[in-house]
Amino acid sequence: MGQSVGRWEGDTLVVEVTGQHDMTWFDRSGNHHSDQMVVTERFTPVSPYHLHYEATIEDPVTFTRPWVISMPLYRRMEPNARLMDFNCIEFVEELLYGEWRRQPLER
């Protein structure tokens, strides 16, 4: 929910997300963030079959210091691999977690 700009640093794709709208949620649990949040993502190939993913989250208004998450992202290699469907239900987070918004909507 911001402006993503990517660049290459060697073999790593670095994507910086700025310009976040402070009325969006930080995660599916409804945690908030400010409009000063910057997320820097790094996608580094480790082998032909997986990437190392890392994200640094900085928001001086909401968090006391930057923090980092990282995990491997694996490519499906088995024969006839298929992507699973994801059912997107509009506004489901609002229905489930809306009362915990920083500024709850009128009901």
N, C-alpha and C positions, 0 to 999 in steps of 0.2 A: 504494500500500500504506500509505496514511495517511488522515488526515481532511482532506477538501477543503471549504473554505468560500469562496464567491464573493461579490463585491460589485462594484458599478459605480463607476468613477471617470470621469465624463463618458461618452464613448462606448466606453470600454475596460472589458471584463470582466476583473477581477483575481481569480485563484483562488489561494489560499494553502493549501499542503498541509503539514500538521504531523503529529505523532504517528506518525512512521515507525517501523516495526518494524526493528530493526537486523540481523535475520537475513535480510532480503530483499536482493536485489542491486540495485545502483545502475543497472546497464545489462545488456545481454545478454552482455557479456564477463565478467561475474562480479565487477566491481569493487564493493567494499563501501562502506558509509556507516554513520554512527552513528544512534542514535535522536534526535539533535538536528538532523538535516537538515531544512531548510525549503526548499521549492520554491515560488517565486512566479511564476505564469504570467500573461501579459497577452495578451489577444486584442483587437486593435484593427482595426475595419473601415477599409479604405483605399479600396475601391470596392465596388460591388455584387457584384464577382466575386472579390475576394480580401481576406484578413485579414493583418495583421502579427502574428506570434507571437513572443513573447519569454519566456524562462524564466530566472530568477535562482536559482542553487543556492547555498545557504549551509549549511555544516556545519563548525563550529569545531573539531570533534574530528578530522575527516578531511582537510579542506582548509585551506590557510593563509589563503585569502581567498575571498570570494564570487566567482562567475564567472557569465557570461551567455551564453546561446545565443539566436539569433534567426533567423527565416526567414519568407518569405512562404508563405501557405497559399492555394492557388488552387482556385476552384470549377470543376468540369468543366462546360463550356458547349456541347460539340459535341452534335449530335443523337444520340439513343439512347445517351447515355453510361451506362455500367454500372460499378458498383463491382466490383473484382476480389475473388475469394474469398481468404481467408487461412486456411490449414490450421493449426489450433492443435493441436500435439502436446504432451500433458501431460508436464511434467517434462523436456522436451528439453534445456533449459539445464542442468539438473542432470546429465543424462547426458553432455553435451558438455564442460561446464566445472566439474563438481562437485569435482574434485580441487584446484581453485584457490580454493575457498571459504576464508574466514578461519578457519573451524572445519570442516574436511572431515567429512562423514558417515562413519560406519562402513560398511565394505563387507562 
